């Protein structure tokens, strides 16, 4: 689509640094069972299957970053937010897989 804003991709290292600095709200759009099995510490769960952009947690001045397993669902969620008029345009490129490939820690169980 001509003139459509582009989704902003963040690397795992950028997300980790921003999380550590308290600059972002990380929202994991995977399903609850996926989130319960393994997640990034500090992420909150808002499954794509029932995503309501207006009902997402308030970021209190932080940048909202969406995340999933591989980057596809979070990019879809960014698009849904954009269509709903929410100013959410950033996601973790490569998702949890990229995070783990970068050697960053996760929380299990």
C-alpha positions as CSV (number, residue, x, y, z in Angstrom):
1,X,0.0,0.0,0.0
2,X,1.5,3.3,-1.0
3,X,2.5,5.6,1.8
4,X,1.7,3.0,4.6
5,X,4.0,3.4,7.6
6,X,6.6,0.7,7.9
7,X,6.8,-1.6,11.0
8,X,9.9,-0.7,13.0
9,X,12.1,-3.8,13.6
10,X,14.2,-4.0,16.8
11,X,17.0,-6.4,17.3
12,X,17.0,-8.6,20.4
13,X,19.9,-6.5,21.8
14,X,17.9,-3.3,21.3
15,X,14.9,-4.8,23.1
16,X,17.1,-6.2,26.0
17,X,18.8,-2.8,26.5
18,X,15.4,-0.9,26.4
19,X,13.8,-3.5,28.8
20,X,16.7,-3.1,31.2
21,X,16.4,0.7,31.0
22,X,12.7,0.6,31.6
23,X,12.0,2.3,28.3
24,X,9.6,-0.2,26.7
25,X,6.5,-2.3,27.5
26,X,7.0,-5.7,25.8
27,X,3.8,-7.4,24.8
28,X,4.0,-11.0,23.8
29,X,1.2,-11.8,21.3
30,X,1.7,-15.6,21.4
31,X,-1.0,-17.8,22.8
32,X,-1.2,-18.3,26.7
33,X,0.2,-21.8,26.6
34,X,3.2,-20.7,24.6
35,X,3.7,-17.7,26.9
36,X,3.4,-20.0,30.0
37,X,6.0,-22.4,28.6
38,X,8.7,-19.9,27.8
39,X,8.8,-16.1,27.7
40,X,11.0,-13.0,28.0
41,X,11.2,-11.7,31.6
42,X,9.0,-8.6,31.9
43,X,6.8,-9.4,28.9
44,X,3.0,-9.3,29.3
45,X,0.7,-11.6,27.3
46,X,-2.0,-10.3,24.9
47,X,-2.7,-13.2,22.4
48,X,-3.1,-12.2,18.8
49,X,-6.1,-14.5,18.5
50,X,-8.1,-12.2,20.7
51,X,-6.1,-9.0,20.4
52,X,-8.0,-5.8,21.1
53,X,-5.6,-2.9,20.4
54,X,-7.6,-0.5,22.5
55,X,-7.5,-2.9,25.5
56,X,-3.7,-3.3,25.5
57,X,-2.0,-2.4,28.8
58,X,-1.2,1.3,29.1
59,X,2.5,1.9,28.5
60,X,2.8,5.0,30.8
61,X,5.2,6.8,28.5
62,X,7.1,3.8,27.4
63,X,7.3,2.5,23.8
64,X,5.2,-0.5,23.2
65,X,7.1,-3.4,21.5
66,X,5.2,-6.4,20.3
67,X,6.8,-9.9,20.2
68,X,5.9,-13.4,19.2
69,X,7.8,-16.6,18.3
70,X,9.3,-15.6,15.0
71,X,8.1,-12.1,14.1
72,X,5.1,-12.9,11.9
73,X,2.4,-12.6,14.4
74,X,3.9,-9.5,16.0
75,X,4.0,-7.8,12.6
76,X,0.4,-8.8,12.1
77,X,-0.5,-7.3,15.5
78,X,1.3,-4.1,14.6
79,X,-0.9,-3.9,11.5
80,X,-4.0,-4.5,13.6
81,X,-3.0,-1.8,16.0
82,X,-2.3,0.6,13.1
83,X,-5.7,-0.1,11.6
84,X,-7.4,0.5,14.9
85,X,-5.7,3.9,15.3
86,X,-3.2,2.8,18.0
87,X,0.3,4.2,17.7
88,X,2.1,0.9,18.0
89,X,4.6,0.3,15.3
90,X,7.5,-1.6,16.8
91,X,8.2,-5.3,17.2
92,X,11.0,-7.7,18.0
93,X,12.3,-8.8,14.6
94,X,12.6,-12.6,14.6
95,X,10.7,-12.9,17.9
96,X,11.6,-15.3,20.7
97,X,13.7,-17.4,18.3
98,X,16.0,-14.4,17.5
99,X,16.1,-13.6,21.2
100,X,17.3,-17.1,22.1
101,X,19.7,-17.2,19.1
102,X,21.3,-14.1,20.5
103,X,21.9,-16.0,23.8
104,X,19.5,-13.9,25.8
105,X,17.7,-15.4,28.8
106,X,14.1,-16.6,29.0
107,X,11.8,-17.6,31.8
108,X,10.5,-21.2,31.7
109,X,7.3,-22.4,33.2
